[in-house]
C-alpha cells in the first residue's frame, strides 16, 4: 500500500505559501493554535496552520484549556503524510535534481559522519540560487532543509529539543534507543567566524544529559552554514563519553 491520498493531491500552493512566509518546518510537528485559527476561511489571508488543517495535512492531537480558551495541538495525522510531505518539500526545493538513496541510511547506520556531511552538501548544492532569495541569511532555513531531508526518510526527529539548559536545534533518535544524534546549527558570514562553535554550545549546555541514562551511544554534531557559500563551511562531531 502506498500513500494514495497524498500522491493524488497537488500541494504546490502549500509549498509556495510556506516558502513565501519563511515558515519554520519543524514547527509542524507540534503546533498550538486557538479555535479561531482553525475556523479561518479567508483564502486571501489564511494562516498556514489553518490551511494545512483544513486540507488534511495536519490533525488535532490534543485539546486543552488555557485561561478559559480552548487550545488545539496539531501535528501530522500519521507517518505516511509526514514522510510524503517532507519528501515533496525536498523535491520542490531542489526541483527534483536531488535523489536521496540508501546511501544516507548507510551513513547513519554506520555513523559515517563525513558521508552525512557529503549528503547534506549535495542537497544544498541542488537547491537553485533563485530559490534561496534572502532565506540563506536565516538559520531556520537550513534547519528546515535538513529537517525535511531527514523526515522524508521516515526518521524520528525532535525539533527544538527542550532541556533544562536550553533547546537543541534537532535530535535524531534511532530505533530501540540504540543511539542518538544531537544537532546544533549556526549561520555565519564566512568560515572565519569568531563566534562560539555549534559543537561547543552543545557541550556547554550539555543537551545530551537528558538521554545519558537511557541511551548508550550519543553523538553531538555541530554544523556551520555560510551565508556567502550557501553550504556547509564547518562540520564537527564527537561521541559523548559515557563516563562523563
C-alpha positions as CSV (number, residue, x, y, z in Angstrom):
1,X,0.0,0.0,0.0
2,X,1.2,3.5,-0.9
3,X,0.2,7.0,0.2
4,X,-2.5,7.2,-2.4
5,X,-4.3,10.2,-0.8
6,X,-1.2,12.3,-0.8
7,X,0.1,11.3,-4.2
8,X,-3.2,12.2,-5.9
9,X,-3.2,15.7,-4.4
10,X,-1.2,18.7,-5.6
11,X,0.2,20.6,-2.6
12,X,2.2,23.1,-4.6
13,X,0.2,26.0,-3.3
14,X,1.0,24.9,0.2
15,X,4.7,24.8,-0.5
16,X,4.6,28.2,-2.2
17,X,2.9,29.7,0.9
18,X,5.4,28.1,3.2
19,X,8.3,29.5,1.2
20,X,6.8,32.9,0.9
21,X,6.1,33.2,4.7
22,X,9.5,31.6,5.5
23,X,7.8,29.0,7.7
24,X,9.9,27.0,10.1
25,X,9.1,23.5,9.0
26,X,10.0,21.6,12.2
27,X,7.1,23.6,13.9
28,X,4.6,21.4,12.0
29,X,5.4,18.6,14.5
30,X,3.7,20.3,17.4
31,X,1.7,23.4,16.8
32,X,-0.6,25.1,19.4
33,X,-3.4,27.2,17.9
34,X,-6.6,28.8,19.1
35,X,-10.0,27.7,17.9
36,X,-10.5,30.8,15.7
37,X,-7.4,29.9,13.7
38,X,-8.9,26.6,12.7
39,X,-12.1,28.3,11.7
40,X,-10.5,30.8,9.4
41,X,-11.7,30.6,5.8
42,X,-10.4,33.8,4.3
43,X,-8.4,32.4,1.4
44,X,-6.6,35.7,0.9
45,X,-5.3,35.8,4.5
46,X,-5.5,32.3,5.8
47,X,-2.8,31.1,8.3
48,X,-0.7,28.1,7.1
49,X,-1.7,26.1,10.2
50,X,-5.4,26.6,9.3
51,X,-4.9,25.7,5.6
52,X,-3.0,22.6,6.4
53,X,-5.6,21.5,8.9
54,X,-8.5,22.1,6.6
55,X,-6.7,20.2,3.8
56,X,-5.8,17.2,6.0
57,X,-2.1,17.6,6.3
58,X,-2.4,18.3,10.0
59,X,-4.8,16.9,12.5
60,X,-5.8,17.6,16.1
61,X,-3.6,15.6,18.5
62,X,-4.6,17.2,21.8
63,X,-7.2,19.7,23.1
64,X,-6.5,21.7,26.3
65,X,-7.8,24.7,28.2
66,X,-5.6,27.8,28.7
67,X,-7.1,30.7,30.7
68,X,-10.6,29.7,29.7
69,X,-9.7,29.4,26.0
70,X,-9.5,26.1,24.0
71,X,-6.1,25.4,22.6
72,X,-5.5,22.7,19.9
73,X,-2.2,20.9,19.4
74,X,-1.8,20.0,15.8
75,X,0.6,17.5,14.1
76,X,0.8,15.2,11.1
77,X,-2.0,12.7,11.1
78,X,0.4,9.7,10.5
79,X,3.8,8.7,9.4
80,X,2.9,8.4,5.8
81,X,1.7,12.0,5.5
82,X,4.8,13.3,7.4
83,X,7.1,11.2,5.2
84,X,5.4,12.1,1.9
85,X,5.0,15.8,2.7
86,X,8.6,16.4,3.6
87,X,9.8,14.3,0.6
88,X,7.7,16.6,-1.6
89,X,9.3,19.7,0.0
90,X,12.8,18.3,-0.7
91,X,11.8,17.6,-4.3
92,X,10.3,21.1,-4.6
93,X,13.3,22.9,-3.2
94,X,15.7,21.1,-5.5
95,X,13.4,21.0,-8.5
96,X,13.8,17.2,-8.3
97,X,17.5,17.4,-9.1
98,X,18.4,15.6,-5.9
99,X,17.6,12.0,-5.3
100,X,18.4,10.7,-1.8
101,X,19.1,7.0,-1.8
102,X,20.0,4.2,0.6
103,X,23.4,5.9,0.9
104,X,22.1,8.2,3.6
105,X,20.7,5.3,5.5
106,X,24.1,3.6,5.3
107,X,25.8,6.7,6.6
108,X,23.5,6.8,9.6
109,X,23.7,3.1,10.4
110,X,27.5,3.1,10.2
111,X,28.0,6.5,11.9
112,X,29.7,7.8,8.8
113,X,29.7,11.5,9.6
114,X,31.8,12.5,6.7
115,X,29.3,10.7,4.5
116,X,26.4,12.5,6.2
117,X,28.2,15.8,5.6
118,X,28.5,15.0,2.0
119,X,24.8,14.1,1.6
120,X,23.8,17.4,3.2
121,X,26.2,19.3,1.0
122,X,24.8,17.6,-2.1
123,X,21.3,18.5,-1.0
124,X,22.1,22.2,-0.5
125,X,24.0,22.3,-3.8
126,X,20.9,21.0,-5.6
127,X,18.8,24.0,-4.4
128,X,18.8,26.6,-7.2
129,X,20.2,30.0,-6.4
130,X,16.8,31.7,-7.2
131,X,15.1,29.5,-4.6
132,X,17.2,30.9,-1.7
133,X,16.1,34.5,-2.1
134,X,17.2,36.0,1.2
135,X,16.5,32.8,3.1
136,X,20.2,31.8,3.2
137,X,20.7,34.5,5.9
138,X,18.5,32.6,8.3
139,X,19.3,29.7,10.5
140,X,15.7,28.5,10.2
141,X,16.1,27.9,6.5
142,X,19.0,25.4,7.0
143,X,17.3,23.8,9.9
144,X,14.1,23.3,7.9
145,X,16.0,21.9,4.9
146,X,17.9,19.4,7.0
147,X,14.8,18.5,9.0
148,X,12.8,17.9,5.9
149,X,15.6,15.8,4.3
150,X,15.7,13.5,7.4
151,X,11.9,13.5,7.9
152,X,11.4,12.5,4.3
153,X,13.2,9.3,5.1
154,X,10.9,8.4,8.0
155,X,13.4,9.2,10.8
156,X,12.3,10.0,14.3
157,X,13.1,13.7,14.9
158,X,12.6,16.2,17.7
159,X,12.9,19.8,16.7
160,X,14.0,22.3,19.3
161,X,14.5,19.5,21.8
162,X,14.0,21.2,25.2
163,X,16.3,20.6,28.2
164,X,16.8,22.4,31.5
165,X,19.6,24.5,29.9
166,X,18.1,25.4,26.6
167,X,17.0,23.8,23.3
168,X,19.0,21.7,20.9
169,X,18.1,22.5,17.3
170,X,17.4,19.0,16.3
171,X,17.6,15.5,17.8
172,X,17.6,12.3,15.8
173,X,16.6,9.2,17.7
174,X,17.3,5.7,16.4
175,X,15.0,2.7,16.9
176,X,15.0,1.0,20.3
177,X,17.1,3.8,21.8
178,X,20.2,2.3,20.2
179,X,21.8,5.7,19.7
180,X,21.0,9.4,19.2
181,X,22.4,12.3,17.2
182,X,22.1,15.8,18.7
183,X,22.5,18.6,16.1
184,X,23.2,22.3,16.6
185,X,23.3,24.7,13.6
186,X,24.7,28.2,13.0
187,X,24.7,30.6,10.1
188,X,27.9,32.6,9.7
189,X,29.2,35.3,7.3
190,X,32.1,33.2,6.3
191,X,34.2,30.3,7.5
192,X,36.3,32.5,9.7
193,X,33.7,33.4,12.3
194,X,34.9,34.1,15.8
195,X,31.6,33.3,17.4
196,X,31.0,30.2,19.5
197,X,31.0,27.0,17.5
198,X,27.8,24.9,17.5
199,X,29.6,21.8,19.0
200,X,31.0,24.0,21.7
201,X,27.5,25.2,22.5
202,X,26.2,21.6,22.8
203,X,29.0,20.8,25.2
204,X,28.4,23.9,27.3
205,X,24.7,23.5,27.5
206,X,25.0,19.7,28.0
207,X,21.9,19.0,25.9
208,X,22.8,15.3,25.9
209,X,22.4,14.8,29.7
210,X,18.6,14.1,29.4
211,X,19.4,11.0,27.4
212,X,22.5,9.7,29.2
213,X,20.6,7.3,31.4
214,X,18.7,5.5,28.7
215,X,20.8,5.7,25.6
216,X,24.3,4.3,25.4
217,X,25.6,6.0,22.3
218,X,25.2,9.7,21.9
219,X,26.8,11.7,19.2
220,X,27.0,15.5,19.0
221,X,27.1,17.2,15.6
222,X,27.8,20.9,15.1
223,X,27.3,22.4,11.6
224,X,28.0,25.9,10.4
225,X,26.5,27.2,7.1
226,X,27.9,30.2,5.2
227,X,25.6,33.0,4.0
228,X,28.0,33.5,1.1
229,X,28.6,29.9,0.0
230,X,25.1,28.7,1.0
231,X,26.5,25.5,2.2
232,X,28.5,23.8,5.0
233,X,31.7,25.5,6.0
234,X,32.3,23.7,9.3
235,X,31.2,20.3,10.3
236,X,32.3,18.8,13.7
237,X,31.2,15.8,15.6
238,X,32.1,13.7,18.7
239,X,30.8,10.9,20.7
240,X,29.8,11.6,24.3
241,X,32.0,9.7,26.8
242,X,29.5,7.6,28.8
243,X,31.7,8.1,31.9
244,X,31.2,11.9,31.9
